[in-house]
């Protein structure tokens, strides 16, 4: 039952109007003045107020102002009752927020009509408010789900992964039996299918399918940059029988489609196709959903495409490195082999000057072979083909053999090399002899390359907890602290230059790190400019 509050200083009028309205099915309350009316309204909020203008202590205008000052009474409809018929009073009341005026004396039907008009208006506003709240809740739920969709899509790295996430994530927003993603090849001007997934057992348009962009209906989409709905593909094909793509998609059982352009940072990159086996499946609301995610989806797909291209280029590069290195190693091996034969000849051995030249040929050949081996090892690491074979290795023998190789080069710069083995270490340790030798060779060759003549290099094998720690310490130039983070990364070099003009690939330390990682160990370095560096690795005993 709707509550009516009547505020009027005339008792007879209040009583008569209250009886009249109660007979019409309203619940009525009465008040002699504005102050009493406000008190009642705050206790039991009325649905509408009927208030006289001319009252002794607080007139109707003052009462209305007081009502509007209370937050809980601010929206209650307020109808003035007056025996005066002055337009000025009406304007004043409307300015204060009055909803209507009724002139005394009034008929019951007149009062009832005015009250019902205001109550109907209230009901309509309430329903509209409820509908707005419902829409807001739906929108918030949609935004929450879209945020989850965006996160899932962003989790993908490769193009196929991103597309798989799109296929799963969009199911709750856009109806489809098939999704396809095609990207524009800027070199050829073709639209090339990159990925497709369908519920149909027949897929005619799959990865690699392509068609020219120029002159196609897709070209027009890049002009409008708006999604396109075709809800009857059979009719569309009757009008455009030359469209091979439409013919092929119809053969997959598709009958309607939503085609959306992909635009990343202002650049047209391709299209995503939502397709259904039913006619008339797509509506404007589906394009709205897509549009909310379009920009971010396009950027993620472009990122994934570029990343995939990078991977493919990297694979091609590694194949080229491997082929080139193999082809170079054969002639270098011949040079090294023949130089070794020359060193054994009596005529060479008895001629110190020529023997020195042959020694330099051998050193240069071995240095070049080391560079090539680095390239081959890096190619193996990049392709995941680095193998580790652990066997017991005699530490004394291993260290002596390694140092002997480097003594020859150290003599050319008059650098001395010393070594020590911690007595706490076992005599033999399990590791891949060839690979760990490769790491130690790299540390030693770097120490000799970057040290000045007449200095000293020390190799120490230590026991640290349950690990073998190998340290190579030099008295070289040292590495600036800000550049230490560059170490152990592919092709990275510091500002420090070899003292004898020696060459390197910039891969040795990166390979060393990978080898030690495969041994479940760690590598590191510390350095002081002008004093020298310490490079170390640790592997479990």
C-alpha angles and dihedrals in degrees: 000000000000117000121227122191115203116198114188134134093221109088095199092052093047093049095046094047091046092053091047094052094043088055087055090056101264127131108232135202125183136205131186095216146006097269092052090045093054091049091052093045092052091050097045113014110225124217091225138005127219109195135179116229100212108062126144107233102026117011124214095264092053090047091052091050090052091049092051090049090065114078094213092051098039096099099041109120111247122203120187122220116204142161091207124087104203121140090210091061091049093051090048091051094047091049089056091051105266114163099207147343127232120192120225128266095043137177121244091240090052092053092044092050092050092048094046092048090056094043092049088051089051091050091050092050091048092052091047089050091050090049091049090050090049091050091047091052091049090048093049090049089048092050090049091051092044089053089054090048091051091050092049092049091048090052090069119090106177120057094247091051092051092048091050089054091049090051092053099037100049094052092093094049110035125033114232144147093197140027126193131182121202127179131202117249102214093197097056101023089233129136104229124196109234102176141000136178125185141171087224120095089222118067113180096168108054138142111321096024108134142180134179115269095207113089094008127120087247090065089063090054090060088057096050093032087207129123116259126218122204107181097178112040093173091060090043090054092049088057093042107031091162091069104106092182091057090048091051095046091050088055087058088059096255116149106170135026145192110206116194127188118230113223120178118188092337094312124116106232105164147288142288117212123206110191135184135197088222129076120240092020100138131073138179091263089065091056088050091055092049093047091057090060100028100099097047093042091053092049092050092048091048090049090050092048092051091046091051091049089050091053091050092048090048091052090050091048092050091049090051092048091050094049094045093047093049091049092050095046095064098060091040091052088053091051091050092046094050092046089054089051090050091051089057093053113106091221090058096042092053092051108068095190095053091040088057091051091051089048090055090050089053093047092048092048093049090048090052091047089052090054091049092048088053090054092048092047091049091050089050091049093048091052092045094246099121107126126196122204115186122205133159108278126196103232097206094050092043094051094045092050092049095048093048090061092054097041090078094057094040090058091060088063096032091241117154122218124203131177142194137187123211109242088220090069120094116249092246132032129189114244141117100282096201095046097044088046086054090054094047091045089054094050092047096045090050091049090053094043096052098038125092120239119275095032133116136248122196129197118198129184109201139177111235114178104303095339141089108235119198118193128188112194124188137181093225135128096291127224124263110252092237090060099049090090089064091065121103093025125116116270092351119142133181126224090259112105129207111263093224101041092257119168132229139176095229087236103093099089092042089054091046091053091051093049092050091046089054086054088054090246138114140240132208147154141212127193146179119204112248092007106067145253141271120213118187144174131193128202129178115264 
